Amino acid sequence: MKPLDERPYADPETAARKLVEIPSATPAVQDGRIYIERINAQFVALLKGSRGHPEFGAGIRYAVEKGWLDLHESGTCVRLAPADKDLLGG
């Protein structure tokens, strides 16, 4: 039996890798941008990430730092990194 407080996306790298998968399967709205709330909703609903813990924010920050996602200056949308980036590989 798993403990109730186990959080599968507590590791920022694990969360970031999952968060990069979501926009790669989500239609962009303009100029390749995907609204961050669409990613957050899917992270919570489909992947059972938690709104009450910092997994989402830590995952987004990690993905931006690694260059996997480009966060718009407004903070409301992201864009996937160019195809030549190694997004999900080691």
Backbone hydrogen bonds, N-H to C=O, Kabsch-Sander energy under -0.5 kcal/mol:
donor,donor_aa,acceptor,acceptor_aa,energy
6,E,3,P,-1.3
10,A,7,R,-1.6
15,A,11,D,-2.3
16,A,12,P,-2.7
17,R,13,E,-2.4
18,K,14,T,-1.7
19,L,15,A,-2.7
20,V,16,A,-1.9
21,E,17,R,-1.1
22,I,18,K,-1.3
24,S,20,V,-1.2
25,A,21,E,-0.7
25,A,22,I,-1.4
26,T,23,P,-1.1
29,V,33,R,-3.0
30,Q,33,R,-0.6
33,R,30,Q,-2.3
34,I,78,V,-2.7
36,I,76,T,-2.8
38,R,35,Y,-0.8
39,I,35,Y,-1.2
40,N,36,I,-2.6
41,A,37,E,-2.4
42,Q,38,R,-1.8
43,F,39,I,-2.5
44,V,40,N,-2.3
45,A,41,A,-2.9
46,L,42,Q,-2.2
47,L,42,Q,-1.3
48,K,44,V,-0.6
49,G,43,F,-2.5
56,F,53,H,-0.6
58,A,54,P,-2.6
59,G,55,E,-2.6
60,I,56,F,-2.6
61,R,57,G,-2.5
62,Y,58,A,-2.3
63,A,59,G,-2.4
64,V,60,I,-2.4
65,E,61,R,-2.8
66,K,62,Y,-2.3
67,G,64,V,-0.9
68,W,63,A,-2.4
69,L,63,A,-1.3
70,D,79,R,-3.1
71,L,69,L,-0.6
72,H,77,C,-2.9
75,G,72,H,-1.9
78,V,34,I,-2.4
79,R,70,D,-1.7
80,L,32,G,-0.5
81,A,68,W,-2.3
85,K,82,P,-2.1
87,L,85,K,-1.4
